[in-house]
Amino acid sequence: MKSGADNMKDPYEMFMQAQSSCGINDKCEKKVTHYVDVSVPVDIVPTADVGKTVMECCGDPEVVCEEYTDNNVCSLVLIQKIRLKIPVCYSFTAVAGKQNINCCKNCGE
């Protein structure tokens, strides 16, 4: 009399028999393709950092005198040309928005 262990089939053999009955050994493979439209908005967020500025006087100031006789006032307007050096470091960050996907009907035809 055979023991219970002798009556058990090899797991690999059982797998191969199941594969044969499904036709997988015949290599009946199908590939399906489908097109979809995918969209994603991308926002560009700029940033700028200003460094230490430098100012430099250019030439002599211009002096304009304005008289207001009715108020008995003499007003001086000083005009000075200056040169400004302003270091600016620009950068940006790209941020993806909400993605969207739509099945594409009649694509590829």
TIKOL-79450 format. One line per 4 residues: their letters; for each residue x, y, z of N, C-alpha, C, O. Coordinates in pm, 1 decimal. Layout:
! residues N
A> X/Y/Z/X/Y/Z/X/Y/Z/X/Y/Z; ...
END
This chain:
! residues 109
MKSG> 82.9/-117.3/0.0/0.0/0.0/0.0/87.9/124.3/0.0/189.0/130.1/70.1; 47.6/226.3/-81.2/127.4/348.7/-91.2/87.9/444.1/20.2/-27.6/450.6/62.4; 188.0/517.6/66.0/159.0/617.9/169.3/95.3/740.5/104.7/95.0/754.3/-17.6; 41.3/829.2/187.9/-21.2/952.3/138.6/77.6/1038.9/63.1/39.9/1107.6/-31.8
ADNM> 204.8/1036.7/104.3/307.1/1117.4/38.9/332.8/1066.5/-101.3/362.6/1146.0/-190.4; 322.2/935.4/-123.9/347.0/878.3/-256.6/235.3/915.6/-354.9/259.5/923.5/-475.4; 112.8/938.6/-304.5/-0.6/971.0/-390.5/0.7/1117.1/-436.2/-71.4/1152.0/-529.6; 81.3/1203.7/-372.5/86.3/1346.0/-408.4/164.9/1364.1/-537.1/270.0/1302.9/-556.0
KDPY> 113.5/1448.4/-625.1/184.2/1478.3/-749.2/284.2/1590.4/-724.7/270.7/1671.1/-632.7; 382.2/1591.6/-808.9/483.5/1696.5/-805.0/416.5/1830.7/-840.0/346.2/1838.6/-940.8; 436.4/1935.2/-759.7/373.2/2064.8/-787.1/407.4/2118.6/-926.9/321.9/2179.1/-991.5; 528.0/2098.2/-973.3/567.3/2145.0/-1106.4/486.7/2071.9/-1213.9/440.8/2133.1/-1310.3
EMFM> 470.0/1941.2/-1196.7/391.4/1862.1/-1291.5/247.9/1912.1/-1296.7/189.6/1923.9/-1404.4; 191.1/1941.7/-1179.9/53.6/1992.0/-1174.0/42.7/2126.9/-1246.1/-54.9/2152.3/-1316.7; 142.6/2212.5/-1228.0/143.9/2343.6/-1293.7/149.9/2327.5/-1445.0/77.6/2395.1/-1518.2; 236.2/2238.1/-1491.3/251.3/2218.7/-1635.7/123.5/2162.5/-1697.1/87.2/2201.7/-1808.0
QAQS> 54.4/2072.2/-1628.2/-70.7/2018.2/-1678.4/-176.1/2127.9/-1688.8/-252.1/2132.8/-1785.6; -180.4/2215.1/-1589.6/-276.5/2325.4/-1592.4/-245.3/2420.3/-1707.8/-336.8/2469.0/-1774.1; -117.5/2446.7/-1732.3/-78.1/2534.7/-1841.6/-118.4/2474.9/-1975.5/-166.5/2546.5/-2063.3; -99.5/2345.0/-1992.1/-134.8/2277.9/-2116.8/-283.6/2288.3/-2142.8/-324.9/2311.6/-2256.4
SCGI> -364.4/2271.5/-2040.2/-508.8/2275.8/-2059.4/-557.0/2416.8/-2093.7/-664.5/2431.4/-2151.9; -480.1/2521.8/-2059.3/-518.2/2659.5/-2092.2/-463.8/2701.8/-2227.5/-495.8/2810.5/-2275.5; -384.1/2619.9/-2288.5/-327.7/2655.2/-2418.8/-205.3/2744.4/-2411.0/-158.7/2793.9/-2513.7; -152.5/2765.8/-2292.5/-37.1/2855.0/-2280.0/85.9/2795.6/-2345.4/170.0/2869.8/-2396.2
NDKC> 98.6/2664.3/-2345.6/213.2/2602.7/-2412.1/211.2/2628.2/-2562.0/314.6/2617.5/-2627.9; 93.9/2661.9/-2616.9/83.5/2690.2/-2760.8/123.1/2834.0/-2792.1/126.6/2872.4/-2909.0; 152.3/2912.5/-2692.4/196.0/3051.4/-2707.3/94.9/3136.8/-2782.2/131.2/3204.9/-2878.1; -26.8/3134.6/-2741.9/-130.0/3219.3/-2801.1/-131.8/3351.6/-2725.3/-210.1/3370.4/-2632.1
EKKV> -46.1/3440.9/-2766.0/-36.2/3569.6/-2698.5/-101.1/3677.5/-2782.6/-91.7/3674.4/-2905.3; -164.7/3769.6/-2720.6/-224.7/3884.5/-2787.2/-172.5/4010.6/-2719.9/-153.6/4014.4/-2598.3; -149.7/4112.6/-2799.7/-109.1/4241.4/-2745.7/-213.5/4343.3/-2787.5/-255.9/4346.5/-2903.1; -253.3/4424.1/-2695.4/-354.2/4525.5/-2720.3/-288.9/4661.4/-2700.4/-219.0/4684.1/-2601.6
THYV> -311.8/4749.9/-2793.5/-263.4/4887.0/-2778.1/-383.0/4980.5/-2780.2/-484.3/4953.8/-2844.9; -369.0/5087.9/-2709.7/-474.1/5189.0/-2706.7/-406.3/5323.2/-2685.4/-305.0/5332.0/-2616.0; -460.5/5424.9/-2743.5/-405.1/5558.9/-2728.2/-485.4/5636.7/-2625.3/-606.7/5619.7/-2613.0; -416.6/5721.0/-2552.8/-482.2/5809.4/-2457.9/-421.3/5948.5/-2472.8/-305.7/5963.2/-2512.4
DVSV> -499.6/6048.3/-2440.9/-449.9/6185.5/-2435.9/-419.4/6217.5/-2290.5/-505.3/6203.2/-2203.6; -298.5/6260.2/-2264.9/-257.2/6295.7/-2130.1/-217.6/6442.7/-2131.7/-143.2/6487.1/-2219.1; -267.3/6516.6/-2035.5/-229.7/6657.9/-2027.8/-195.5/6693.5/-1884.3/-250.5/6637.9/-1789.3; -104.6/6786.2/-1871.6/-67.8/6836.9/-1740.1/-26.6/6983.4/-1755.9/64.7/7014.4/-1832.5
PVDI> -93.3/7072.5/-1684.3/-49.0/7211.7/-1687.9/75.8/7227.2/-1601.2/88.5/7164.3/-1496.1; 166.6/7311.2/-1646.6/288.1/7338.2/-1569.6/295.3/7488.4/-1545.5/302.6/7567.1/-1639.9; 293.3/7526.8/-1420.0/304.9/7667.0/-1382.6/451.6/7699.4/-1356.3/521.9/7625.2/-1287.7; 495.7/7810.4/-1411.6/631.6/7858.6/-1388.3/621.8/7970.6/-1285.6/557.7/8072.9/-1309.7
VPTA> 685.8/7950.5/-1171.2/680.6/8047.7/-1062.6/818.7/8113.3/-1051.8/914.8/8049.5/-1008.9; 828.2/8241.2/-1090.9/958.6/8307.9/-1085.9/992.4/8355.7/-944.8/904.2/8386.0/-864.4; 1121.0/8361.3/-917.7/1170.6/8420.4/-793.7/1291.1/8505.8/-829.0/1360.8/8479.2/-927.0; 1314.7/8606.9/-749.8/1430.8/8692.9/-769.2/1483.5/8733.8/-633.0/1407.3/8771.7/-544.0
DVGK> 1613.4/8725.7/-618.1/1679.3/8770.2/-496.0/1767.6/8889.3/-530.8/1845.5/8885.5/-626.1; 1754.0/8993.8/-452.4/1833.6/9114.5/-473.6/1949.2/9111.9/-375.2/1930.7/9094.2/-254.8; 2069.7/9130.1/-429.8/2188.7/9133.7/-344.8/2214.7/9273.9/-291.9/2126.6/9359.8/-295.8; 2334.8/9296.4/-243.0/2371.2/9426.7/-186.7/2389.1/9526.5/-300.0/2464.0/9502.6/-394.8
TVME> 2319.0/9638.7/-288.7/2327.4/9741.9/-392.8/2444.0/9835.5/-364.5/2486.8/9853.1/-250.4; 2493.4/9894.5/-472.0/2603.4/9991.0/-462.4/2560.9/10116.0/-538.2/2507.5/10107.7/-648.9; 2585.4/10233.4/-476.6/2550.5/10360.2/-538.9/2677.5/10442.0/-558.9/2768.5/10440.6/-475.9; 2681.0/10513.5/-671.3/2798.8/10594.5/-702.9/2750.7/10725.3/-766.2/2670.2/10723.5/-859.4
CCGD> 2800.4/10839.3/-715.2/2766.3/10969.8/-773.4/2838.1/10987.2/-906.3/2953.7/10947.7/-921.9; 2767.8/11046.8/-1001.6/2826.0/11072.7/-1133.3/2827.5/11223.9/-1156.3/2722.7/11285.9/-1174.2; 2946.0/11281.7/-1155.5/2958.5/11426.0/-1179.5/2906.8/11509.3/-1064.4/2878.5/11459.8/-955.3; 2895.3/11639.7/-1093.6/2849.2/11734.1/-992.5/2697.7/11749.3/-1000.7/2637.9/11728.3/-1106.2
PEVV> 2636.5/11785.9/-889.1/2492.4/11805.3/-892.1/2456.2/11933.8/-966.8/2533.2/12029.7/-971.7; 2338.7/11931.7/-1023.2/2285.1/12051.7/-1087.7/2196.6/12119.4/-983.3/2120.3/12052.8/-913.3; 2207.0/12252.1/-973.3/2128.1/12326.8/-877.1/2034.6/12419.4/-953.7/2077.5/12500.3/-1035.9; 1906.4/12405.3/-924.8/1806.8/12491.5/-987.3/1740.5/12571.9/-876.0/1690.8/12516.6/-777.9
CEEY> 1741.1/12702.7/-893.8/1682.1/12791.5/-794.0/1545.1/12835.6/-843.6/1529.2/12881.4/-956.7; 1446.7/12820.4/-755.6/1311.0/12863.2/-788.2/1267.8/12966.3/-684.1/1274.3/12943.4/-563.4; 1223.9/13079.5/-735.7/1179.7/13187.1/-646.2/1028.5/13194.9/-644.7/962.1/13187.9/-748.0; 976.4/13209.6/-523.5/833.1/13230.8/-507.0/817.5/13363.3/-431.5/817.3/13367.4/-308.5
TDNN> 804.6/13471.1/-509.3/801.1/13604.6/-448.3/676.5/13628.8/-365.4/679.7/13703.4/-267.5; 566.1/13565.5/-404.7/443.8/13588.7/-327.6/452.7/13528.1/-188.1/386.7/13576.5/-96.1; 534.0/13422.0/-170.1/552.6/13360.9/-37.6/684.7/13402.6/25.7/715.4/13367.0/139.4; 762.6/13479.5/-51.8/895.2/13522.5/-5.9/983.4/13401.2/24.5/1050.1/13394.6/127.7
VCSL> 981.6/13303.9/-70.5/1056.3/13179.2/-53.3/1146.8/13158.4/-174.2/1107.4/13183.5/-288.1; 1266.0/13113.0/-148.0/1359.3/13071.2/-252.9/1383.6/12922.2/-231.9/1429.1/12880.5/-125.4; 1353.4/12843.4/-332.6/1364.8/12698.4/-319.9/1474.2/12647.6/-412.3/1481.3/12685.6/-529.1; 1558.5/12562.3/-359.0/1665.1/12501.7/-438.3/1627.1/12356.9/-470.1/1587.2/12280.9/-381.8
VLIQ> 1639.9/12321.0/-595.5/1618.2/12183.1/-638.1/1754.5/12129.2/-678.6/1819.7/12181.7/-768.8; 1796.2/12023.2/-610.0/1925.6/11961.9/-639.2/1901.0/11836.6/-723.6/1821.1/11750.5/-686.9; 1969.9/11828.1/-835.2/1956.2/11713.5/-924.9/2093.4/11647.5/-935.9/2190.0/11708.3/-981.9; 2099.3/11523.4/-893.3/2226.2/11449.6/-896.2/2206.6/11321.4/-975.1/2115.8/11243.0/-947.3
KIRL> 2290.5/11301.5/-1071.1/2289.1/11174.7/-1144.3/2368.1/11074.1/-1061.7/2480.6/11100.2/-1019.1; 2306.1/10958.3/-1040.1/2374.0/10852.2/-966.6/2369.3/10722.9/-1047.7/2279.7/10700.2/-1129.1; 2466.8/10641.9/-1022.6/2474.3/10511.0/-1087.1/2445.1/10406.4/-980.5/2508.7/10404.1/-875.1; 2347.3/10319.2/-1009.1/2311.4/10213.2/-915.7/2355.2/10078.7/-972.9/2332.7/10048.9/-1090.2
KIPV> 2416.4/10000.4/-889.8/2448.6/9862.3/-925.1/2361.4/9773.7/-838.0/2376.1/9770.6/-715.8; 2270.5/9701.5/-902.6/2175.4/9618.0/-830.5/2189.5/9473.9/-879.3/2140.2/9439.9/-986.8; 2256.1/9390.0/-801.8/2268.0/9250.4/-842.9/2136.3/9174.9/-817.8/2082.2/9177.2/-707.3; 2087.2/9109.4/-920.4/1962.7/9033.9/-909.5/1989.1/8892.0/-958.0/2045.5/8871.3/-1065.5
CYSF> 1948.2/8795.8/-878.7/1961.3/8655.0/-914.8/1821.6/8601.4/-943.2/1738.3/8591.0/-853.2; 1797.3/8567.6/-1069.5/1666.5/8517.6/-1109.9/1666.8/8365.0/-1111.0/1767.0/8301.7/-1144.4; 1554.0/8308.2/-1074.2/1536.8/8163.7/-1086.4/1387.0/8136.2/-1098.1/1305.2/8228.0/-1092.1; 1353.6/8012.0/-1114.4/1212.7/7976.3/-1122.8/1193.6/7834.5/-1073.8/1288.0/7756.1/-1063.8
TAVA> 1070.3/7804.4/-1044.0/1030.6/7669.3/-1006.9/916.5/7629.4/-1098.6/823.3/7706.6/-1120.7; 924.4/7509.4/-1151.3/815.5/7456.0/-1232.7/729.9/7366.6/-1143.7/780.7/7276.5/-1076.8; 600.4/7392.5/-1143.8/508.1/7318.0/-1058.5/402.0/7253.4/-1146.6/331.6/7322.0/-1220.8; 391.0/7121.8/-1138.1/290.3/7050.3/-1216.9/154.1/7066.9/-1152.1/139.1/7057.4/-1030.3
GKQN> 55.6/7091.9/-1236.4/-81.8/7103.7/-1188.2/-149.7/6968.2/-1189.7/-83.9/6864.2/-1191.4; -282.1/6970.6/-1189.1/-359.7/6847.2/-1186.6/-353.0/6779.9/-1323.1/-385.1/6841.1/-1425.0; -311.2/6654.5/-1324.3/-298.9/6578.2/-1447.4/-437.1/6532.3/-1492.6/-528.8/6516.1/-1412.1; -449.1/6512.0/-1622.6/-576.1/6468.3/-1678.4/-549.7/6363.4/-1784.6/-452.7/6374.1/-1859.6
INCC> -634.6/6262.3/-1791.9/-621.6/6160.0/-1895.4/-759.6/6136.3/-1955.3/-859.4/6128.7/-1883.6; -763.9/6124.7/-2088.0/-887.3/6095.6/-2159.6/-861.1/5981.2/-2255.4/-758.6/5977.8/-2323.5; -954.2/5887.7/-2260.0/-943.6/5782.3/-2358.9/-957.0/5845.9/-2497.4/-1044.6/5929.2/-2520.8; -871.7/5806.5/-2585.4/-871.6/5863.2/-2719.5/-952.6/5772.3/-2810.6/-910.0/5660.6/-2839.8
KNCG> -1067.4/5817.9/-2855.3/-1153.0/5739.5/-2944.2/-1111.0/5766.4/-3086.9/-1087.6/5881.1/-3125.0; -1101.4/5662.2/-3164.6/-1065.3/5669.5/-3306.2/-924.3/5721.5/-3329.0/-894.7/5773.5/-3436.6; -836.8/5708.4/-3230.1/-697.0/5748.0/-3248.9/-623.9/5636.4/-3323.4/-657.6/5518.8/-3310.1; -527.9/5673.6/-3398.5/-446.5/5575.0/-3469.8/-515.0/5518.7/-3592.2/-462.5/5426.9/-3655.1
E> -630.4/5571.0/-3627.7/-699.9/5520.9/-3747.6/-665.1/5605.4/-3866.7/-713.4/5579.6/-3977.0
END
